[in-house]
Amino acid sequence: MISVNLEQIILISCFYSLFFATVFFCLKNSILNIPFIHISGSILMLISNIGITTILMNRWFVSKHFPLSNLYESTIFLTWSLTIIYFFLYKKNKNDWLGIIIAPAAMLTYGFAILGLPEEMQKVTLLIPSLQSYWLMMHVSMMILSYAALLCGSLLSMTLLVVNHERLFNFTFAMNTTTTSNYSHLSSIKLEKLCFNRKKLGLLNQLDYWSFRIIGIGFPLLTIGIMSGAVWANEAWGSYWSWDPKETWAFITWLVFAIYLHTRIIKNWSKEHSSIIASLGFLVVWICYLGVNLLGKGLHSYGWFS
């Protein structure tokens, strides 16, 4: 067990690790090409992952239950899940764009937990009777892991739409080629533009591929989470489904990503059209996870905001 002061030091250190990881990933994808910067972002992500793991394990040891009993703990767990997905994707596909997409999302999520939530919610507390069930770990962990995967997949789809925005990248290309003296080397510019378009197409294909893959992982996790929650609800309240606001939005989230997968697998839509649905899913996930807890009232209000 670690002391309260040490826990606070680790919490703040993890935030700064995620912040500087975001900075280094941005520098890595800019004009700077320094080997130190290339590896620093991943090292800082690893440091933050180890720190968050330590915090979660300590809270588990102190509270005697899996640390997913309130919004603070679940948001910390969500950040941990985002960092795990980063390393999973990085191991599969070592590309520069991964960190600049995932690190800011992890930093903002973590910052909301430690800076935006009241101190009363951040304290270790005993489980209320309605949460004292072995289904807690199964249901909530599956839901948070699915949120993390779906958010990452949606972010990749949103990035695809931005990269595919012709005006933005034509402007970027024009800025990069104005340094050619008096525009005299037109053949060189055409060759450079051809290489640029090929690189852009390759990036679009990778974004589309990994967005589909990671959403394909998050969707069954969400399905398992909803089903285990229904079984738990039946044990606790005598009903599998009650159209509680959280349950309703979980179903809407499931439906949005089911439509996305349907358009990709069955309808074979273009990656741009499917990415619009996945981008909508990004908003829906946040409404389901955070919006309902802030604005709605229902059976899932305990341990969150009342």
N, C-alpha and C positions, 0 to 999 in steps of 0.2 A: 504494500500500500504506500502511495506517495503522499506527501503533505499537500495542504491546500496551496501554499505558496509555490511549491514546485509545480503543481498542476497549472497554476496561472502562468508561470514562466513558459511551460510547454505549450499552453494554448496560444499565447502571444507569439512565441517562436514559430509555431506552425503557420500562423497568419502571415508573418513576414516572409517565411519560406515560400508560401504560395504567391505572395505579392511580387517578390523578386524573381520567382520562377516565371511569372507572367512577363515581367520586364525583360528578362533574358531571352525568352522565346520571341518577344517582339523585336529585340535587337538582332537575334539570330536570323530573322526573316527580313531584315532591312539591309542596308548597305554594308554593315559590319560583317566581316568574315574572320573572326578570331576563334581559334580552336577552344579556348577557355570558355567562351560564351556558348559554344555549341553543346557542351556537356553540362554546363552549370545548371540549366533549367531542369534537366532530368534528375540531377543530384538533389536539387532543392525539392522537387516533387517527391523523391524518395524520403527525404528528411521529414517532410510534412506527413507523409503516409505513416512512417514509423512513430512520429509523435502522436498522431491521432489514434493509432492503434493502441499506444500506451495509455492514452486518456480513456478510451473505451474499456480496455481491460481493467483499469483501475476502478472505474465506476461499476463495472460488473462485480468485481471483488468486494467493493464496499457495500453496494446495495443488495447483493445476493440475487440479482436478477439480470437478465440480458438488458443492456442499456438502450432500450427503445420505448421508454414509458411516456415520453412527452416530446414536444416539438423541438426542444433544444437537443436532446440526445439523438432524435431521428435525423435532424439536420447535420449534426456532426457525422453520423453514420452515412448520410447521403454524400457528404464531402469525401469521406473515406472511399466510398464506392466509386466516385468519379476518378479519384487517383488510381484505383485499381484498374479501371477500364482504360485509363491512359497507358499504363504499363502493358496491359494486354494488347492494345492496338500497336503500341510502339514495338513490342516484341515481334508482332506479325508483320508490321510494315513500318520500317524506320524512315519516317518522312518529317519534313520540317513543319508541316502545317498542323500536326497533332497537338503540340503543346500550346500553340497560340489560340486554339479553339477551346481546349478542355481546361487549361490552367486558369483563365479568367473566370470561367463558370464555377470552378472549385473555390477560388478565392472569394467570389461574391457570396456564394452559398455559406461558406465558413464564416465570413465576416458578418453575415446576417445573424448567425447563431451566437457568436461570442460578443458582438457589439450591439445587435438590434433587439435581442430578447431580454426581458427583465431578469435581474439577478435571482429572484425567487425561483424562476423556472430552471435556472442553471444549477441549483443545489441538488445534491443527491437525496432522493426521498424514497420512502417505501412505496410499494405498489398498492394502489387502491384495490379493494376486493374484486371489482369487475375485470381487472387486468391480471389477476393472479391465476394464470392458466398456462399450461405448457404450449398452447397455441400462440402465445405472444411472440416467441422467437420465430416460429414458422411463418405466421401471417405477416407480421410487420417487416421482418427482414426481406421476405420475398417482394413485398410491395416497394420498399425503398430501393432494393437492387434493381427492380424493374423500372422505377422512376429514373434512376441514374442512367441505365442503358438507353431508355427511350429519349431522355434529354440529350444524351450524347449523339444518338442517331439523328435526332431532330436538328441539333446544332450543325452536324455535317451537311444535312439537307439544306439548311438555311445558308451555309457557306457556299454550297453549290449554286444556289440562286444568285448570290452576290458575285461569284466568280463568272457566272454566265452572263452577267450584265454587260453587254457589249460596250456601251458608252463609257462606263467606268474604266474598263481595261483598254479600250482604244485610247483614252486620255492618258492612262499610265504609260502605254507604249509610246505615244507621241512625246511625252515628257522625257522618256529615256533615249529617244532618237534625235532630239533637237541639238544635241551636242556634236552631231556630224557636221563638219565644216562646210558651210554654204549648201548643205544638202546635195553635195556633188556625187556621193557614192550611193546612187539609187539602187543598184543591184545588191549592194551590201545590206541596205535597209530592207529590201524585199526578202533576202535570205534570213535576216534577223527576225522579220515579222513571221515568216514561215515557221521558224524554230519556236517563236513565241506562241503561235497558234497550236503547234503540236504539244508544247509543254502544258498549255492551258487545257487542251483536250484530255491529256493524260491525267491532269489533276481532277478534272470533272469526272472522269471514269472512276478514279480512286475514291473520290468523295461519295459518289453514287454507290459504289460497291460496298464500302465500309459502312455507310449509312444503312443500307439494306441489311447487311450482316448483323450489325449491332441492334437494330430494331427487331430483327429476327430472333435475337437472344432475349431482348427485353419483353417481347410480347408473351411468350410462354411463361416467363417469370410472373408477369402481371396476371395471367390466367390462373396460375397456381396460387398466387396471393389472394385473388378474389374468391376462389373456391375454398381455400382454407379459412378465409374470413367468414364465409357462409356457414361452414361447419361449426366454427367457434360461436357464431351468432345463434345458431340453433341450440347449442349447449347452454349459452348464457341467457338467451331471451325466449327460446322456444320457437324461433322462426328463422328460416334460412335467409330471407330477404325481406326488408321492410321499407325500401325506397328512402332510407335516410340520405341526407344531402351528400355525405361522403360516399355511400354506396352508389348513388345515382351518378355522381361524377366519375367514379371508378369505372362504371359501365360505359359512360360516354367516352372516357379515355380508351377503354378496350375497343370500342366501336370504331373510333377514329383510326387507330393503328391497324385494326382488322381491315378497314377499307384501304389503307395504304398498302398492306401486303396483298390484298386482292387485286389492286390495280397493277402491282408489279408482277405477280405470279400468274394470274388468270387473264387479265385484260392486256398485259404487256404495254402499259402506258410508257411514254417517254419519261426519262429521269427528271426532267424539269417539272412536268405536271404532277408526278408522284411526290416530288420534293415539296410542292405547295401543301399537300395534305400532311406530310410529316412536319412541316413548319407550323401548321395549325396545331398539330399534336403537342408541340413545345408549349404553347399557351395553355392548352387543355390540361396538360400534366401539372403545371404550376397552379392552375385553378383547383384541381383535385387535391393536390398536396397541401398548398398553403392557403389559397383563397377561401376554401370551405371552412378552414379552421379559424380564419380571421373574421369572416363575415357570417358564416352559417351557424346554426345550432341544431344539435341532433344527438343521436346515441354515441357519436364519436367525439363529443365535445370534451370529455374527461381527458385530463392530462395535457390539454392544449390551451386554447383560450376559451374562456366562458363568458 
